[in-house]
Amino acid sequence: MDFNYSEKSLDLQKRLHKFFEEHIYPNEQAYDLEIEESGNSLHIPQILDKLKDLAKAEGLWNLFLPDIEYGAGLTNVEYAPLAEITGKVWWAPEVFNCSAPDTGNMEVLYDFGTEEQKEEWLKPLLEGSIRSCFAMTEPDVASSDATNISSSIVSKGDNYIINGRKWWTSNAINPRAKICIFMGVTNPENAPHQRQSQILVPMDTEGISILRPMQVYGYDDGYTGHPELLFENVVIPKKNIIGGEGLGFKIAQARLGPGRIHHCMRAIGMAERALELMINRSLSREAFGKQLADQGVIQEWIAKSRIKIEEARLLTLKTAWLIDTYGKEEAKIEISSIKVTVVEAASYVIDKAIQTHGAMGLSQDTPLAKMAAGARVLRIADGPDEVHLRSIARREINKHR
């Protein structure tokens, strides 16, 4: 396995680090302050658009797509360290048009969309002129098992009629979210994994209601939030079906491969930032007659944090390499493995960074509390840890049957 980064990736890493030092970190508080002073949680800070324009002008845009026609043309191994850098500030990926759920939706349109769908929706998403959401999870069923999805997509003439209740539909409350990829049942008579389909639903279609925003550990994620939605007799033309009827589960699985690399590397970036904050705090405070950095327990936390980050990064890079070299099918165990181990590592580091900061670590004066909530979410998002552990165990057992 060769994890050496290409010259192209190394150059982009250098430029991203420079961009963060000059533009992201200096505006971290200004971003939050602008939303707070607006009095509107859905306010999109002007600084965000300014930074987007700057990133686009500097060629730091659409770094995630492997096709040079649409993106930077990077492999997963080349993009992984870039995703790690962007993960150091929670809103930073959007600056480079590399934020979820848009990245996954763009990949779906790239892999499965018709030319008409690409022209109408992929193009403006790539330009960053609109945003999108992905409606899969439902409040009335265990959505970790996608075969439980109960929302209906019923054929009627040249249209489909959509009915269902979704929640945790990230970005759906965003004023700029213009398109939703909706997953529902089109073929209830089919085998369980061939009943679902995915369809493009413009957000201004009649019959879509935002019932409420969902909070995450008390955090209101504002315009990037995850509302509960109601779809009542929503009429959508059949040309909006993605890939064809019965392919919804397959598309959902395809969406998760590179997407999980992105999620995990951003989480590693978050852990690196937490470790950096932990160390700086330990060097600036004294307790019981000596610097925190000289306390044995703090040194143990720092050492274990470094070990856990390195382990998580190496496994994620191995996964990226397997996908690049052999495809997603040969990396299924690793794709599930990183989902579990990376979040465990990030959660450990963030927790110890909070402990090192004391009461300050719980407050809005550092990004650590929001990091802790974000890391906890990842134990459920993209499938609960338990589902992935079950998948890994089954594949290991089947090797010996």
N, C-alpha and C positions, 0 to 999 in steps of 0.2 A: 504494500500500500504506500502510495506517495502522497503525503499531505503538504508537500511544498507548495507555497502559493506562487502563482505565475507573476511575471513582472506587471501584467495588467492589474491583477488584484492588489499587489503591493503598492502600486501607484495610487489606486483608488483608496486604499486604506490610509495612506499618507495624506491624501487630499481631504478625506472625511475627518480625520483627526484634526486637521487644520481648521476645517469648517466648524467643528464643534468648539474648538478653543476660541475662535474669533466671533462666532455667531450664535451657537446654541446655548452654551453655558452662560454667556453674558445676558441672555434674554430669558433664562429659565424663570426667574421671578416675575419679569415683565409680562410674560405670557399669562401666568396665573392672576396677576394684579389687574390686567385689562379685563379679564372675564369677571372678576369680583366687582370692579368699579362699574361695569356695564349694568349690573343688577339683573342680568339675564344669563341663566346657565347655558343657554343655547348660543350665546354670542361666540362668534369665531374671531379670534384676535387678528387684528391687522398685521401684527408682526409675523404671524404664520404665513400669510400670503406674500409678504416681502421676502421671507426666507425661502419660500418655494421658488419665487422668481429668480432669486440668487442661485439656488441649487441647480435649477434648470440651465441657467446661463453658464454655470461652471461644469456642466456635463455630469452632474451627480443626480441623475433622474432615471427612474425605471430601471434600477440596477438589478432587479430580481429576475426579469424575464431572460431566458437563455437564448432567444432568437434575436440576432443583431438587428433584424428589421423592426422589432418592436421595443427591444430593451438594450441592455449593455452587452448581451451575448456571453454572459458568464456561466460557467458550470456551477453546480451546487457548492463544490469545494471552494471555488473562487469567490462566490457570493457570501458564504458563511461568515467570514470575519467582518464583512461589511455590515451584515445584520447584527452582529455582536456589538459593533460600535454604535449603531443607531439605537440599540436597546438601553443605552445608558441614561437616556431621558425619555420618559414614556411617550411624549407627543412627537418626538423627533422623526420617527419613520415616515410620518405624513409629509414632512418637509421635502423628502426625496421621492415622494409618490410610491413608497414601499410599505404602506401600512395595511394591516388586516382591517376589514375583510376584503378590501379592494384587490389586494394581490391575488388571493385565492379566486376571486370572481373573474379577474382578468385571465388567470390561467385556465379557468373553465371555458371561457369564451375563446381563448386562443386554441385550446385543444379540441373543443367540441362544437364551437359556434359556427353558424353558416356565415358566408361572406356578408350577407345583409345584416346579420346580428353584430358582426365585428365592426362594420361601418357605422351602425347606429349607436352601439354601446361600448365596444372595446376602444374605439378611437378616442372618444371624449374621456374615457377613464384613463387612458394612457397620457392624454394631454393634461389631466388633472382638473378639467373644467367641471366635472361632476364627481359624485361619490356614489357608493352602492352599499347594499346590505345582503345578507344571506339568511333566509327564513327557513329554519329546519326544526329547531327545538320546540316542543309543545308542552304546555303545563299539565296536560291530562294523561300523559303516558311517559314511560321511562325512555327518553329519547336517546340514551346511550346505546340502545338497541334500535338502529334505524328502521328495522322491519316493523316497529311499533307505530311509526308515523301514521296518523289517522286522517289528516287533512285531505280533502278530496279535490281532484282535478278531473271534472267530468266533461266528456266530449258532447258538443251540441252544435251540429252543422259545421260551420267554418271556425267555430270558437271552442274554448274551454270555459267552464264555469268553476270558479275556485271558491271553496269554503273551508275555513279552518281558523284556529286560534294558535298563534305562535308567540313565543317570548324569548328573551335574551337575543333579540335580533339586533346585534351590534350595528350601530351607525344609522338605524332606521329613523331615528329622531333628528338626524342631521339635516338642516335646511338644504344642503347640497346633495343629499342622497336622492337620486332620480330613478334608480332602477333597483329592483329586488330580484334575487334568484330564489324562487319559492320551490320547496320540495313537498310533494304530496302524492297521493295514490291515484294512478290513472287506470291500472289494470288489476283490480282486486282478485281476479281469478288466477293470476299468474303465480309462479313460485315466489316465496317470501321476498327474495332478494331481487325480484324482477317486477315488483308491483309499483314501485315509485318512479316518478319522473321529476325533472327539474324544468322550470319554465321561467321566462323573463317577464316580470310584472312591473310596469312603470308605476312609480309611487303616487302619481297623481290620478290613478285610475279610480273611478267611483266604486265605493264599497270597502275601501281600506280605512280602518280607524286605528289611531294610536290610543290605546286604553290607559296606559300609564308608563312612566319610566321606571326601570328597575335599578335599585341602588346596590352597590357592591360594598359590603361591610360599612354601610352608612355613607359611602362616597357617591355623590351624584356625578356621573361621568360626562355630564353636559351634552354637547353636540355629538360626542362619540358614543353616547349611551346605548342601552340595550333594552328598548321598550317591549311591552306586551302589545301585540297587534291582533286585530280581528279582521278577517277577510270574509265578507258576506256577499255572495253571488257576484264575485268579481269576474267580469267578462274579458277574456284575453284571446287574441287571435291565435290560431294553431301554429302560425309561422314562428311564434315565440318559444315553442318547445325546444329544449336543448338536446341535441343528439338523437332524439327519438323517444317514444314511449318505452317505459320499463328500464331505462338506463340510469335512473336517479341514484341508485345505490352505487353503481360502478363509478359514476362521476364524482360522488361524494368521497369515495375511497381514493380516487386519483387526485383529488384536490388536497388530500391530507399529506401526501408524501413530501414534496418540497415545502409545503406550508409548515410542516412540523419542524423541518430544519430551520426555517425562519423564526418560528416561535421559540425554539430551544436556544438558538444563538442569541436572540434578543434577551432571553432570560439570563444567559451567561454574561452578556454585557451588563445587565442589571446587577448581577452578583459581583462583577468586577468593580462597578461603581460603589456598591455597598462596602466592599472590602477596602477600597481606597478611603472612603469616609471613615470607616472603623479605624484604620491606621492613623489617619490625620487627627482624629479625635484622641486616640490614645497617646499621641505625641504632644498634645496641647493641654492635657489635664493631669493633675496629681491627686493621688489618694493614698492615705496611710504612709505618707512620707516619701513617695517616689512616683515617677511618671507611670501612668497606666500601661504604657508600652513596656515597662520593666516588670510588670506583674505577671507571674507565671500563667495565670488563667487566661489573661488577654493574649499572651504569646501562643498559648495552645489554640485559642480560637482563630488567630491569624493563620497559624500553620495548617490547621485542619481546613480552613476556608480555601487556602491555596491548593491543597491536595484535591479537595472536592471539585473546585473549578476546573483544574487541569484534567481530572478524570472525565468530567462531563463534556468538556470541549473535545477531548480526543475521541470519545465515543460518538459524538455528533459529527465530527469530521469523518470518522470511519463510515458512518451512515451516509453522509453526503457522497463520499467516494464510491460506495457500493451502488448508490442510485445512478451516479454518473457513469459508472463502468458496466454495470450489469442490469440496471433498471430497478424499479420499485419492488418488483416481485421478490428479488433476491435480497432485499433489505427489510423485509417485513418485521423480523424479530428486532432488528436494530431500531427501526422506526418507532416501534412500541417501547423499546427499552429507553430511548432518550427522553420520551415523553415523561417517564417516571423518574429517572435518575437526575435529569437536569433540574427539574422542579424541586426535588429533594435537596439538591446542592444549593440552589439559589435560596430556598427557604431557610436553610441552616445559616448561610452567610448573612442574610438580611436580619435574621433574628439576633445573631451575635453583634451585628453592627448597631442595632437598636439598643441592646443591653449595654454596649460600650458607651453609647450616648446618654444613657440614663433617661430621665423624663423628657429630655429634648428629642430623643429618638421617636417618641410617641406623638410628637407635635407636627404642626405644619412647617416648622422651621427647617426640616430636612425632608428629602424625598423618601425617607425610609418607610414611613407608615404606609404610604401609597404603594410602595414596592411590595411590602408584606401582603397587602390586600391583593395586588396583582398576581403575585406568586401563588397565593392560595387559590385564586380563581383557576389557574392553570392545572390544578389537580383535578378539575372537573371539565374544563373546556377541552374540546377536541377528544372527548371520551374520558371518563373517570380512570384513575390509576388502576382500579381493580379490573376494569375491562381489558386494559393492556397487559396486566399481569396474567390474566386468564389466557389471553391470546398467546403470550410467550410460552406459558407452561404447556399449552396444547401442542404447539409446534415442536417444543423440545421432546415431549412424550411421543409424538408421532414419529420422530426420528428413530425410535427404538421399537416401534410396533412392526 
